[in-house]
């Protein structure tokens, strides 16, 4: 139920890029990320992945009807692509109990970081978990292909891997080939928030989003807008003297 619908109703919304950008653009690979594990996991992390993650994981067979994985009566359904250490995802869950959030992350250390904030050691199998949070520990594009049309009210992509080398441009989530897929799963007037501190990625986002008509794409903010919880990656960038940009794209209704 994914491939044949990808981009349905959203074709033709991406215009040609500049000559330099076209030279960098290749179809995205099957994997947008590198390793899913860094250093050897500690026993506590292994317990979190073995005992806690299955309790929060969105089953693949529910991706076609994601609201069924949450309590009844959700006001909205949001998705975060690449939640890193989980600070932003958990802050949004706490601030918006009426919203269901699916948080995607492939790196096991990041997944463990989020889970360790939720359950005390020794209670990995029993501690209560937020009913409005579900995790997708796999490539976010697999989920996007399976989600129904217009199923998301908000999407977050905060400080993604910039893949700064030109030959790696195909791995960037903000990519001309991805825009119809993203547009398909967002409701009309839904919000897509993107943040980056990397100058190469910032320039890339500006060019890609200026060459499409699926989203309203105003100029980015230079300071984190109200309602955007901070992340460790933003804090690291600011300490290093880098200057993040914050985009708010709106899915066009027509």
C-alpha positions, -999 to 999 in steps of 0.1 A, spaced: 0 0 0 29 24 -2 46 26 -36 16 29 -58 3 59 -38 35 78 -32 29 113 -42 -6 107 -53 -24 140 -58 9 159 -55 27 153 -88 40 182 -108 47 204 -78 84 206 -81 101 229 -107 136 225 -121 164 235 -98 194 256 -109 221 239 -130 244 235 -100 217 219 -79 206 196 -107 241 183 -110 239 173 -73 205 157 -74 202 120 -77 173 98 -67 173 91 -29 189 57 -20 170 30 -1 187 42 31 191 79 40 212 72 70 245 54 79 251 32 109 222 25 132 245 17 162 275 36 175 294 22 205 285 -11 221 253 -9 240 253 -11 278 230 -36 296 206 -8 305 203 1 268 198 -34 258 170 -38 283 154 -6 269 154 -19 234 143 -54 244 116 -45 269 105 -9 265 107 -2 228 82 -30 218 57 -13 242 59 20 223 66 8 188 41 16 161 34 -18 145 39 -17 107 5 -31 101 -10 -1 118 7 25 96 -22 25 73 -45 35 101 -21 52 126 -48 67 148 -58 32 158 -25 30 177 -35 59 200 -63 66 225 -96 77 209 -103 114 204 -70 127 193 -72 163 181 -42 159 157 -15 135 146 21 147 143 53 131 130 89 138 139 116 125 115 149 119 133 142 127 170 179 125 180 180 123 218 143 128 222 142 162 239 119 178 214 96 148 210 91 144 248 85 182 252 58 181 226 41 151 241 41 168 275 28 201 261 1 187 239 -17 158 255 -44 161 229 -20 152 201 -6 119 190 30 119 180 49 94 160 86 98 165 111 83 140 147 75 147 170 47 134 200 52 157 198 29 187 217 53 210 191 80 203 162 56 209 178 46 242 182 82 252 145 89 248 134 57 265 158 62 294 140 95 301 107 77 304 114 46 326 136 41 356 162 14 356 147 -19 365 112 -10 353 117 -13 316 89 -38 312 64 -23 336 67 15 340 38 35 325 44 51 291 29 81 274 -3 70 257 1 96 230 36 86 218 46 59 194 81 52 180 91 42 145 127 28 147 131 25 110 135 47 79 108 74 80 102 70 43 89 35 48 63 50 72 55 79 49 47 55 20 23 35 42 5 64 58 -29 74 44 -33 106 23 -37 137 44 -32 119 77 -7 143 94 -13 177 108 23 185 115 58 173 105 91 180 122 126 178 107 150 194 132 187 195 127 190 165 103 223 152 92 233 178 65 252 153 43 274 183 32 293 166 4 277 171 -31 278 134 -38 257 128 -7 230 153 -16 207 124 -26 206 114 11 190 146 23 155 143 35 146 177 20 149 166 -16 129 173 -48 120 136 -50 107 135 -15 84 166 -16 54 149 -33 56 121 -7 57 145 22 29 166 6 7 135 2 6 126 38 1 162 51 -34 177 53 -41 209 35 -27 238 56 -6 214 77 27 227 90 62 213 82 89 226 105 125 224 95 156 236 113 193 235 104 225 251 115 246 238 85 252 265 58 252 239 30 220 224 41 204 258 47 212 269 11 199 235 -1 166 238 17 161 274 4 168 264 -32 147 232 -31 117 249 -15 118 279 -38 115 255 -68 82 239 -58 46 249 -54 33 222 -30 41 243 1 40 279 10 76 287 18 83 320 36 118 330 46 132 313 77 133 327 111 168 334 125 157 328 162 138 298 174 101 306 172 78 303 202 65 268 206 97 251 193 112 231 222 150 232 221 172 203 212 208 193 222 218 198 186 206 234 186 225 240 218 257 225 204 254 247 173 249 278 193 279 270 215 300 266 184 289 300 171 267 286 142 235 303 133 204 280 129 176 288 106 140 278 113 115 272 85 77 269 87 63 255 55 26 252 50 10 226 28 -10 243 1 -47 236 1 -51 235 -36 
